[in-house]
Amino acid sequence: MRDGDFLRTSCGSPNYAAPEVISGNLYAGPEVDVWSCGVILYALLCGSLPFDDESIPNLFKKIKSGMYSLPSHLSSLSRDLIPRMLVVDPMKRITIPEIRQHPWFQHKLPQYLHFTPDMLEQQEKVLDHETADEVALIAALHTTRSEVEQAVMFKGNRTDVRVAYELILDSKRSRQRAAEVAMAQQAAAASTPPAFTSTSGGASPSAGGTPPSLAIQQQAQNQQRAEQVWWRA
């Protein structure tokens, strides 16, 4: 797919499909992804789907209308973000770069997720000196510090050196990400209240008091039945 091209195939789970997809119109990938991510975010925070119905025609009507309710327990930031993602008009829908800058996304964001694709591409062009020094010390490679830099930065003939550098660097970054995620989880556990709260102290995302886990199971069963009907149609 080239920039400026559009898609036309209706695919995926109907509950997560954007209005332009189920309408059979031409659509662009990023806008459709934002809508689906909005549905996923709603399901994660609310324990139910924003658009759901056992009848596929009724489900499509709900999606096309863009009408849904936001539970009162949602934070003000999530109540601002979700409606901007679930906008029927794809031209007015929030973009992925805008989501990345939204306060809800930025809140307690691990450091490695702050990097945009452009920043990551630039990062790849910078030599990690600590890793280069470590590769140069590997006796089996019989290499020097300057040869490591030549192999990594200028794609020299020493493929084995470049592979060793990439493996060690990837391991180093994985450890850093794991440490950042662990710290973020500890901070969240210490400061964030439960997603589902009620005045009686029990978990209840709806007036009927259905537990979140049971609600999600019910939604999954309904979605599976809807998908079977949709694909047979």
Rosetta constraint file for C-alpha pairs under 8 A:
AtomPair CA 1 CA 5 HARMONIC 6.46 0.50
AtomPair CA 5 CA 28 HARMONIC 7.60 0.50
AtomPair CA 6 CA 26 HARMONIC 5.79 0.50
AtomPair CA 6 CA 27 HARMONIC 5.39 0.50
AtomPair CA 6 CA 28 HARMONIC 5.24 0.50
AtomPair CA 6 CA 29 HARMONIC 7.80 0.50
AtomPair CA 7 CA 26 HARMONIC 5.49 0.50
AtomPair CA 7 CA 27 HARMONIC 5.23 0.50
AtomPair CA 7 CA 28 HARMONIC 6.12 0.50
AtomPair CA 7 CA 29 HARMONIC 7.40 0.50
AtomPair CA 8 CA 21 HARMONIC 7.40 0.50
AtomPair CA 8 CA 24 HARMONIC 6.55 0.50
AtomPair CA 8 CA 25 HARMONIC 6.27 0.50
AtomPair CA 8 CA 26 HARMONIC 4.79 0.50
AtomPair CA 8 CA 27 HARMONIC 6.32 0.50
AtomPair CA 9 CA 21 HARMONIC 7.47 0.50
AtomPair CA 9 CA 24 HARMONIC 7.46 0.50
AtomPair CA 10 CA 21 HARMONIC 5.56 0.50
AtomPair CA 10 CA 22 HARMONIC 6.21 0.50
AtomPair CA 10 CA 24 HARMONIC 6.69 0.50
AtomPair CA 11 CA 17 HARMONIC 7.87 0.50
AtomPair CA 11 CA 21 HARMONIC 7.85 0.50
AtomPair CA 12 CA 16 HARMONIC 7.47 0.50
AtomPair CA 12 CA 17 HARMONIC 6.75 0.50
AtomPair CA 13 CA 17 HARMONIC 6.37 0.50
AtomPair CA 13 CA 223 HARMONIC 7.68 0.50
AtomPair CA 13 CA 227 HARMONIC 6.18 0.50
AtomPair CA 14 CA 22 HARMONIC 7.68 0.50
AtomPair CA 14 CA 60 HARMONIC 7.97 0.50
AtomPair CA 14 CA 223 HARMONIC 7.96 0.50
AtomPair CA 14 CA 226 HARMONIC 7.46 0.50
AtomPair CA 14 CA 227 HARMONIC 6.60 0.50
AtomPair CA 14 CA 230 HARMONIC 7.58 0.50
AtomPair CA 15 CA 49 HARMONIC 7.64 0.50
AtomPair CA 15 CA 51 HARMONIC 6.23 0.50
AtomPair CA 15 CA 52 HARMONIC 6.36 0.50
AtomPair CA 15 CA 59 HARMONIC 7.47 0.50
AtomPair CA 15 CA 223 HARMONIC 6.90 0.50
AtomPair CA 16 CA 35 HARMONIC 7.59 0.50
AtomPair CA 16 CA 36 HARMONIC 5.06 0.50
AtomPair CA 16 CA 39 HARMONIC 6.03 0.50
AtomPair CA 16 CA 40 HARMONIC 7.70 0.50
AtomPair CA 17 CA 21 HARMONIC 6.21 0.50
AtomPair CA 17 CA 22 HARMONIC 6.61 0.50
AtomPair CA 17 CA 32 HARMONIC 7.47 0.50
AtomPair CA 17 CA 35 HARMONIC 7.50 0.50
AtomPair CA 17 CA 36 HARMONIC 6.26 0.50
AtomPair CA 18 CA 22 HARMONIC 6.66 0.50
AtomPair CA 18 CA 32 HARMONIC 5.70 0.50
AtomPair CA 18 CA 35 HARMONIC 5.78 0.50
AtomPair CA 18 CA 36 HARMONIC 6.70 0.50
AtomPair CA 18 CA 63 HARMONIC 7.29 0.50
AtomPair CA 18 CA 88 HARMONIC 7.71 0.50
AtomPair CA 19 CA 23 HARMONIC 6.06 0.50
AtomPair CA 19 CA 60 HARMONIC 7.82 0.50
AtomPair CA 19 CA 63 HARMONIC 5.96 0.50
AtomPair CA 19 CA 64 HARMONIC 5.08 0.50
AtomPair CA 19 CA 88 HARMONIC 6.23 0.50
AtomPair CA 20 CA 24 HARMONIC 6.50 0.50
AtomPair CA 20 CA 25 HARMONIC 5.45 0.50
AtomPair CA 20 CA 26 HARMONIC 7.17 0.50
AtomPair CA 20 CA 27 HARMONIC 6.33 0.50
AtomPair CA 20 CA 32 HARMONIC 7.98 0.50
AtomPair CA 20 CA 90 HARMONIC 7.83 0.50
AtomPair CA 21 CA 25 HARMONIC 6.24 0.50
AtomPair CA 21 CA 26 HARMONIC 7.57 0.50
AtomPair CA 21 CA 27 HARMONIC 6.78 0.50
AtomPair CA 21 CA 32 HARMONIC 7.70 0.50
AtomPair CA 22 CA 60 HARMONIC 7.08 0.50
AtomPair CA 27 CA 31 HARMONIC 7.91 0.50
AtomPair CA 27 CA 32 HARMONIC 7.39 0.50
AtomPair CA 28 CA 32 HARMONIC 6.59 0.50
AtomPair CA 29 CA 33 HARMONIC 6.16 0.50
AtomPair CA 30 CA 34 HARMONIC 6.27 0.50
AtomPair CA 30 CA 95 HARMONIC 7.72 0.50
AtomPair CA 30 CA 96 HARMONIC 7.48 0.50
AtomPair CA 31 CA 35 HARMONIC 6.55 0.50
AtomPair CA 31 CA 90 HARMONIC 5.91 0.50
AtomPair CA 31 CA 93 HARMONIC 7.05 0.50
AtomPair CA 31 CA 95 HARMONIC 7.04 0.50
AtomPair CA 32 CA 36 HARMONIC 6.38 0.50
AtomPair CA 32 CA 90 HARMONIC 7.72 0.50
AtomPair CA 33 CA 37 HARMONIC 6.04 0.50
AtomPair CA 34 CA 38 HARMONIC 6.11 0.50
AtomPair CA 34 CA 85 HARMONIC 6.02 0.50
AtomPair CA 34 CA 86 HARMONIC 7.97 0.50
AtomPair CA 34 CA 93 HARMONIC 7.87 0.50
AtomPair CA 34 CA 94 HARMONIC 7.52 0.50
AtomPair CA 34 CA 95 HARMONIC 7.05 0.50
AtomPair CA 34 CA 96 HARMONIC 6.84 0.50
AtomPair CA 35 CA 39 HARMONIC 6.45 0.50
AtomPair CA 35 CA 85 HARMONIC 5.55 0.50
AtomPair CA 35 CA 86 HARMONIC 5.43 0.50
AtomPair CA 35 CA 87 HARMONIC 7.56 0.50
AtomPair CA 36 CA 40 HARMONIC 6.29 0.50
AtomPair CA 37 CA 41 HARMONIC 6.00 0.50
AtomPair CA 37 CA 85 HARMONIC 7.77 0.50
AtomPair CA 38 CA 42 HARMONIC 6.13 0.50
AtomPair CA 38 CA 82 HARMONIC 5.78 0.50
AtomPair CA 38 CA 85 HARMONIC 5.24 0.50
AtomPair CA 38 CA 86 HARMONIC 5.95 0.50
AtomPair CA 39 CA 43 HARMONIC 6.20 0.50
AtomPair CA 39 CA 49 HARMONIC 6.74 0.50
AtomPair CA 39 CA 50 HARMONIC 6.57 0.50
AtomPair CA 39 CA 86 HARMONIC 7.47 0.50
AtomPair CA 40 CA 44 HARMONIC 6.15 0.50
AtomPair CA 40 CA 49 HARMONIC 7.96 0.50
AtomPair CA 41 CA 45 HARMONIC 6.21 0.50
AtomPair CA 41 CA 82 HARMONIC 7.41 0.50
AtomPair CA 42 CA 46 HARMONIC 5.70 0.50
AtomPair CA 42 CA 47 HARMONIC 7.67 0.50
AtomPair CA 42 CA 48 HARMONIC 7.36 0.50
AtomPair CA 42 CA 49 HARMONIC 6.66 0.50
AtomPair CA 42 CA 50 HARMONIC 6.69 0.50
AtomPair CA 42 CA 82 HARMONIC 6.92 0.50
AtomPair CA 43 CA 47 HARMONIC 5.02 0.50
AtomPair CA 43 CA 48 HARMONIC 4.90 0.50
AtomPair CA 43 CA 49 HARMONIC 5.14 0.50
AtomPair CA 43 CA 50 HARMONIC 7.31 0.50
AtomPair CA 44 CA 48 HARMONIC 7.77 0.50
AtomPair CA 45 CA 74 HARMONIC 7.36 0.50
AtomPair CA 45 CA 195 HARMONIC 6.70 0.50
AtomPair CA 46 CA 71 HARMONIC 7.03 0.50
AtomPair CA 46 CA 74 HARMONIC 7.83 0.50
AtomPair CA 46 CA 195 HARMONIC 7.94 0.50
AtomPair CA 46 CA 196 HARMONIC 7.90 0.50
AtomPair CA 46 CA 205 HARMONIC 6.49 0.50
AtomPair CA 46 CA 212 HARMONIC 7.82 0.50
AtomPair CA 47 CA 205 HARMONIC 6.97 0.50
AtomPair CA 47 CA 212 HARMONIC 5.08 0.50
AtomPair CA 47 CA 213 HARMONIC 7.29 0.50
AtomPair CA 47 CA 215 HARMONIC 6.21 0.50
AtomPair CA 47 CA 216 HARMONIC 5.63 0.50
AtomPair CA 48 CA 212 HARMONIC 7.81 0.50
AtomPair CA 48 CA 215 HARMONIC 6.28 0.50
AtomPair CA 48 CA 216 HARMONIC 5.92 0.50
AtomPair CA 48 CA 219 HARMONIC 6.49 0.50
AtomPair CA 49 CA 219 HARMONIC 7.05 0.50
AtomPair CA 50 CA 68 HARMONIC 5.65 0.50
AtomPair CA 50 CA 69 HARMONIC 7.19 0.50
AtomPair CA 51 CA 59 HARMONIC 6.58 0.50
AtomPair CA 51 CA 62 HARMONIC 6.17 0.50
AtomPair CA 51 CA 63 HARMONIC 6.12 0.50
AtomPair CA 51 CA 68 HARMONIC 6.84 0.50
AtomPair CA 52 CA 59 HARMONIC 5.76 0.50
AtomPair CA 52 CA 62 HARMONIC 7.84 0.50
AtomPair CA 52 CA 219 HARMONIC 7.87 0.50
AtomPair CA 52 CA 222 HARMONIC 7.99 0.50
AtomPair CA 52 CA 223 HARMONIC 7.79 0.50
AtomPair CA 53 CA 58 HARMONIC 6.37 0.50
AtomPair CA 53 CA 59 HARMONIC 5.00 0.50
AtomPair CA 53 CA 222 HARMONIC 7.59 0.50
AtomPair CA 53 CA 226 HARMONIC 7.99 0.50
AtomPair CA 54 CA 58 HARMONIC 7.90 0.50
AtomPair CA 54 CA 59 HARMONIC 7.33 0.50
AtomPair CA 54 CA 222 HARMONIC 6.26 0.50
AtomPair CA 54 CA 223 HARMONIC 7.86 0.50
AtomPair CA 54 CA 225 HARMONIC 7.42 0.50
AtomPair CA 54 CA 226 HARMONIC 6.05 0.50
AtomPair CA 55 CA 59 HARMONIC 6.07 0.50
AtomPair CA 55 CA 226 HARMONIC 7.22 0.50
AtomPair CA 56 CA 60 HARMONIC 6.12 0.50
AtomPair CA 56 CA 226 HARMONIC 6.41 0.50
AtomPair CA 56 CA 229 HARMONIC 7.55 0.50
AtomPair CA 56 CA 230 HARMONIC 6.87 0.50
AtomPair CA 57 CA 61 HARMONIC 6.30 0.50
AtomPair CA 58 CA 62 HARMONIC 6.35 0.50
AtomPair CA 59 CA 63 HARMONIC 6.32 0.50
AtomPair CA 60 CA 64 HARMONIC 6.05 0.50
AtomPair CA 61 CA 65 HARMONIC 6.11 0.50
AtomPair CA 62 CA 66 HARMONIC 6.22 0.50
AtomPair CA 62 CA 67 HARMONIC 6.34 0.50
AtomPair CA 63 CA 67 HARMONIC 7.28 0.50
AtomPair CA 64 CA 88 HARMONIC 6.69 0.50
AtomPair CA 65 CA 88 HARMONIC 7.34 0.50
AtomPair CA 66 CA 86 HARMONIC 6.98 0.50
AtomPair CA 66 CA 87 HARMONIC 6.78 0.50
AtomPair CA 66 CA 88 HARMONIC 5.84 0.50
AtomPair CA 70 CA 74 HARMONIC 7.40 0.50
AtomPair CA 70 CA 79 HARMONIC 7.19 0.50
AtomPair CA 71 CA 205 HARMONIC 7.25 0.50
AtomPair CA 71 CA 206 HARMONIC 7.80 0.50
AtomPair CA 73 CA 195 HARMONIC 7.43 0.50
AtomPair CA 73 CA 196 HARMONIC 6.85 0.50
AtomPair CA 73 CA 197 HARMONIC 7.13 0.50
AtomPair CA 74 CA 78 HARMONIC 6.32 0.50
AtomPair CA 74 CA 79 HARMONIC 6.27 0.50
AtomPair CA 74 CA 195 HARMONIC 7.80 0.50
AtomPair CA 75 CA 79 HARMONIC 6.16 0.50
AtomPair CA 76 CA 80 HARMONIC 6.25 0.50
AtomPair CA 77 CA 81 HARMONIC 6.28 0.50
AtomPair CA 77 CA 103 HARMONIC 6.86 0.50
AtomPair CA 77 CA 104 HARMONIC 5.35 0.50
AtomPair CA 78 CA 82 HARMONIC 5.96 0.50
AtomPair CA 78 CA 104 HARMONIC 6.32 0.50
AtomPair CA 79 CA 83 HARMONIC 6.86 0.50
AtomPair CA 80 CA 84 HARMONIC 6.81 0.50
AtomPair CA 81 CA 85 HARMONIC 6.44 0.50
AtomPair CA 81 CA 99 HARMONIC 7.84 0.50
AtomPair CA 81 CA 102 HARMONIC 7.55 0.50
AtomPair CA 81 CA 104 HARMONIC 7.33 0.50
AtomPair CA 82 CA 86 HARMONIC 6.20 0.50
AtomPair CA 83 CA 87 HARMONIC 6.46 0.50
AtomPair CA 84 CA 93 HARMONIC 6.00 0.50
AtomPair CA 84 CA 94 HARMONIC 5.59 0.50
AtomPair CA 85 CA 93 HARMONIC 5.75 0.50
AtomPair CA 85 CA 94 HARMONIC 5.60 0.50
AtomPair CA 86 CA 93 HARMONIC 7.10 0.50
AtomPair CA 87 CA 92 HARMONIC 6.76 0.50
AtomPair CA 87 CA 93 HARMONIC 5.25 0.50
AtomPair CA 88 CA 93 HARMONIC 7.51 0.50
AtomPair CA 89 CA 93 HARMONIC 6.42 0.50
AtomPair CA 94 CA 98 HARMONIC 6.29 0.50
AtomPair CA 94 CA 99 HARMONIC 6.82 0.50
AtomPair CA 95 CA 99 HARMONIC 6.24 0.50
AtomPair CA 96 CA 100 HARMONIC 6.31 0.50
AtomPair CA 97 CA 101 HARMONIC 6.53 0.50
AtomPair CA 98 CA 102 HARMONIC 6.22 0.50
AtomPair CA 99 CA 105 HARMONIC 6.75 0.50
AtomPair CA 100 CA 105 HARMONIC 5.92 0.50
AtomPair CA 100 CA 106 HARMONIC 6.95 0.50
AtomPair CA 101 CA 105 HARMONIC 6.86 0.50
AtomPair CA 101 CA 106 HARMONIC 6.51 0.50
AtomPair CA 102 CA 106 HARMONIC 6.25 0.50
AtomPair CA 103 CA 107 HARMONIC 5.94 0.50
AtomPair CA 105 CA 109 HARMONIC 6.87 0.50
AtomPair CA 108 CA 184 HARMONIC 6.50 0.50
AtomPair CA 109 CA 113 HARMONIC 6.63 0.50
AtomPair CA 109 CA 114 HARMONIC 7.16 0.50
AtomPair CA 109 CA 184 HARMONIC 7.59 0.50
AtomPair CA 110 CA 114 HARMONIC 7.11 0.50
AtomPair CA 110 CA 177 HARMONIC 7.71 0.50
AtomPair CA 110 CA 180 HARMONIC 5.72 0.50
AtomPair CA 110 CA 181 HARMONIC 6.13 0.50
AtomPair CA 110 CA 184 HARMONIC 6.60 0.50
AtomPair CA 111 CA 115 HARMONIC 7.80 0.50
AtomPair CA 111 CA 177 HARMONIC 7.89 0.50
AtomPair CA 111 CA 180 HARMONIC 6.87 0.50
AtomPair CA 112 CA 177 HARMONIC 6.41 0.50
AtomPair CA 112 CA 180 HARMONIC 7.98 0.50
AtomPair CA 115 CA 119 HARMONIC 5.58 0.50
AtomPair CA 115 CA 120 HARMONIC 6.11 0.50
AtomPair CA 116 CA 120 HARMONIC 6.22 0.50
AtomPair CA 117 CA 121 HARMONIC 6.18 0.50
AtomPair CA 118 CA 122 HARMONIC 6.32 0.50
AtomPair CA 119 CA 123 HARMONIC 6.09 0.50
AtomPair CA 120 CA 124 HARMONIC 6.33 0.50
AtomPair CA 121 CA 125 HARMONIC 6.98 0.50
AtomPair CA 122 CA 126 HARMONIC 7.05 0.50
AtomPair CA 125 CA 153 HARMONIC 7.09 0.50
AtomPair CA 126 CA 153 HARMONIC 7.96 0.50
AtomPair CA 127 CA 132 HARMONIC 7.54 0.50
AtomPair CA 127 CA 149 HARMONIC 7.38 0.50
AtomPair CA 127 CA 152 HARMONIC 7.62 0.50
AtomPair CA 127 CA 153 HARMONIC 7.05 0.50
AtomPair CA 128 CA 132 HARMONIC 6.23 0.50
AtomPair CA 128 CA 169 HARMONIC 7.76 0.50
AtomPair CA 129 CA 133 HARMONIC 6.09 0.50
AtomPair CA 130 CA 134 HARMONIC 6.32 0.50
AtomPair CA 131 CA 135 HARMONIC 6.26 0.50
AtomPair CA 131 CA 165 HARMONIC 6.54 0.50
AtomPair CA 131 CA 168 HARMONIC 6.68 0.50
AtomPair CA 131 CA 169 HARMONIC 6.08 0.50
AtomPair CA 132 CA 136 HARMONIC 6.26 0.50
AtomPair CA 132 CA 145 HARMONIC 6.70 0.50
AtomPair CA 132 CA 148 HARMONIC 6.21 0.50
AtomPair CA 132 CA 149 HARMONIC 6.99 0.50
AtomPair CA 132 CA 165 HARMONIC 6.59 0.50
AtomPair CA 133 CA 137 HARMONIC 6.54 0.50
AtomPair CA 133 CA 145 HARMONIC 6.33 0.50
AtomPair CA 134 CA 138 HARMONIC 6.96 0.50
AtomPair CA 135 CA 145 HARMONIC 7.95 0.50
AtomPair CA 135 CA 148 HARMONIC 7.22 0.50
AtomPair CA 135 CA 161 HARMONIC 7.34 0.50
AtomPair CA 135 CA 164 HARMONIC 6.75 0.50
AtomPair CA 135 CA 165 HARMONIC 6.13 0.50
AtomPair CA 135 CA 168 HARMONIC 7.99 0.50
AtomPair CA 136 CA 141 HARMONIC 7.77 0.50
AtomPair CA 136 CA 142 HARMONIC 7.91 0.50
AtomPair CA 136 CA 143 HARMONIC 5.77 0.50
AtomPair CA 136 CA 144 HARMONIC 5.23 0.50
AtomPair CA 136 CA 145 HARMONIC 5.23 0.50
AtomPair CA 136 CA 148 HARMONIC 6.63 0.50
AtomPair CA 137 CA 144 HARMONIC 8.00 0.50
AtomPair CA 138 CA 142 HARMONIC 7.28 0.50
AtomPair CA 138 CA 143 HARMONIC 7.89 0.50
AtomPair CA 139 CA 143 HARMONIC 7.79 0.50
AtomPair CA 141 CA 160 HARMONIC 7.70 0.50
AtomPair CA 141 CA 161 HARMONIC 6.96 0.50
AtomPair CA 143 CA 147 HARMONIC 6.17 0.50
AtomPair CA 143 CA 148 HARMONIC 7.01 0.50
AtomPair CA 143 CA 161 HARMONIC 7.86 0.50
AtomPair CA 144 CA 148 HARMONIC 6.33 0.50
AtomPair CA 145 CA 149 HARMONIC 6.47 0.50
AtomPair CA 146 CA 150 HARMONIC 6.18 0.50
AtomPair CA 147 CA 151 HARMONIC 6.06 0.50
AtomPair CA 148 CA 152 HARMONIC 6.14 0.50
AtomPair CA 148 CA 161 HARMONIC 6.29 0.50
AtomPair CA 148 CA 162 HARMONIC 7.14 0.50
AtomPair CA 148 CA 165 HARMONIC 7.95 0.50
AtomPair CA 149 CA 153 HARMONIC 5.71 0.50
AtomPair CA 149 CA 154 HARMONIC 7.63 0.50
AtomPair CA 150 CA 154 HARMONIC 5.29 0.50
AtomPair CA 150 CA 155 HARMONIC 6.77 0.50
AtomPair CA 150 CA 156 HARMONIC 5.79 0.50
AtomPair CA 151 CA 155 HARMONIC 4.86 0.50
AtomPair CA 151 CA 156 HARMONIC 4.19 0.50
AtomPair CA 151 CA 157 HARMONIC 6.59 0.50
AtomPair CA 151 CA 158 HARMONIC 5.61 0.50
AtomPair CA 151 CA 159 HARMONIC 6.99 0.50
AtomPair CA 151 CA 161 HARMONIC 6.55 0.50
AtomPair CA 151 CA 162 HARMONIC 5.60 0.50
AtomPair CA 152 CA 156 HARMONIC 7.14 0.50
AtomPair CA 152 CA 161 HARMONIC 7.80 0.50
AtomPair CA 152 CA 162 HARMONIC 5.30 0.50
AtomPair CA 152 CA 165 HARMONIC 7.52 0.50
AtomPair CA 155 CA 159 HARMONIC 7.87 0.50
AtomPair CA 155 CA 162 HARMONIC 7.77 0.50
AtomPair CA 158 CA 162 HARMONIC 6.53 0.50
AtomPair CA 159 CA 163 HARMONIC 6.12 0.50
AtomPair CA 160 CA 164 HARMONIC 6.17 0.50
AtomPair CA 161 CA 165 HARMONIC 6.19 0.50
AtomPair CA 162 CA 166 HARMONIC 6.22 0.50
AtomPair CA 163 CA 167 HARMONIC 6.15 0.50
AtomPair CA 164 CA 168 HARMONIC 6.17 0.50
AtomPair CA 165 CA 169 HARMONIC 5.99 0.50
AtomPair CA 166 CA 170 HARMONIC 5.93 0.50
AtomPair CA 167 CA 171 HARMONIC 6.19 0.50
AtomPair CA 168 CA 172 HARMONIC 6.18 0.50
AtomPair CA 169 CA 173 HARMONIC 6.21 0.50
AtomPair CA 170 CA 174 HARMONIC 6.07 0.50
AtomPair CA 171 CA 175 HARMONIC 6.32 0.50
AtomPair CA 172 CA 176 HARMONIC 6.37 0.50
AtomPair CA 173 CA 177 HARMONIC 6.10 0.50
AtomPair CA 174 CA 178 HARMONIC 6.10 0.50
AtomPair CA 175 CA 179 HARMONIC 6.17 0.50
AtomPair CA 176 CA 180 HARMONIC 6.21 0.50
AtomPair CA 177 CA 181 HARMONIC 6.08 0.50
AtomPair CA 178 CA 182 HARMONIC 6.10 0.50
AtomPair CA 179 CA 183 HARMONIC 6.23 0.50
AtomPair CA 180 CA 184 HARMONIC 6.16 0.50
AtomPair CA 181 CA 185 HARMONIC 6.08 0.50
AtomPair CA 182 CA 186 HARMONIC 6.19 0.50
AtomPair CA 183 CA 187 HARMONIC 6.19 0.50
AtomPair CA 184 CA 188 HARMONIC 6.06 0.50
AtomPair CA 185 CA 189 HARMONIC 6.01 0.50
AtomPair CA 186 CA 190 HARMONIC 6.23 0.50
AtomPair CA 187 CA 191 HARMONIC 6.27 0.50
AtomPair CA 188 CA 192 HARMONIC 5.24 0.50
AtomPair CA 189 CA 193 HARMONIC 7.97 0.50
AtomPair CA 196 CA 203 HARMONIC 5.08 0.50
AtomPair CA 196 CA 204 HARMONIC 5.93 0.50
AtomPair CA 196 CA 205 HARMONIC 5.94 0.50
AtomPair CA 196 CA 212 HARMONIC 7.87 0.50
AtomPair CA 197 CA 201 HARMONIC 6.33 0.50
AtomPair CA 197 CA 202 HARMONIC 6.22 0.50
AtomPair CA 197 CA 203 HARMONIC 5.09 0.50
AtomPair CA 197 CA 204 HARMONIC 6.28 0.50
AtomPair CA 197 CA 205 HARMONIC 7.65 0.50
AtomPair CA 198 CA 202 HARMONIC 5.67 0.50
AtomPair CA 198 CA 203 HARMONIC 6.19 0.50
AtomPair CA 198 CA 204 HARMONIC 6.26 0.50
AtomPair CA 203 CA 209 HARMONIC 7.44 0.50
AtomPair CA 203 CA 211 HARMONIC 6.21 0.50
AtomPair CA 203 CA 212 HARMONIC 7.41 0.50
AtomPair CA 204 CA 208 HARMONIC 7.73 0.50
AtomPair CA 204 CA 209 HARMONIC 4.64 0.50
AtomPair CA 204 CA 210 HARMONIC 5.94 0.50
AtomPair CA 204 CA 211 HARMONIC 5.71 0.50
AtomPair CA 204 CA 212 HARMONIC 6.99 0.50
AtomPair CA 205 CA 209 HARMONIC 6.66 0.50
AtomPair CA 205 CA 210 HARMONIC 6.82 0.50
AtomPair CA 205 CA 211 HARMONIC 7.08 0.50
AtomPair CA 205 CA 212 HARMONIC 6.53 0.50
AtomPair CA 206 CA 210 HARMONIC 6.43 0.50
AtomPair CA 210 CA 214 HARMONIC 6.69 0.50
AtomPair CA 210 CA 215 HARMONIC 6.18 0.50
AtomPair CA 211 CA 215 HARMONIC 6.14 0.50
AtomPair CA 212 CA 216 HARMONIC 6.12 0.50
AtomPair CA 213 CA 217 HARMONIC 6.32 0.50
AtomPair CA 214 CA 218 HARMONIC 6.17 0.50
AtomPair CA 215 CA 219 HARMONIC 6.16 0.50
AtomPair CA 216 CA 220 HARMONIC 6.11 0.50
AtomPair CA 217 CA 221 HARMONIC 6.28 0.50
AtomPair CA 218 CA 222 HARMONIC 6.23 0.50
AtomPair CA 219 CA 223 HARMONIC 5.99 0.50
AtomPair CA 220 CA 224 HARMONIC 6.12 0.50
AtomPair CA 221 CA 225 HARMONIC 6.36 0.50
AtomPair CA 222 CA 226 HARMONIC 6.15 0.50
AtomPair CA 223 CA 227 HARMONIC 6.07 0.50
AtomPair CA 224 CA 228 HARMONIC 6.31 0.50
AtomPair CA 225 CA 229 HARMONIC 6.38 0.50
AtomPair CA 226 CA 230 HARMONIC 6.05 0.50
AtomPair CA 227 CA 231 HARMONIC 6.04 0.50
AtomPair CA 228 CA 232 HARMONIC 6.16 0.50
AtomPair CA 229 CA 233 HARMONIC 6.19 0.50
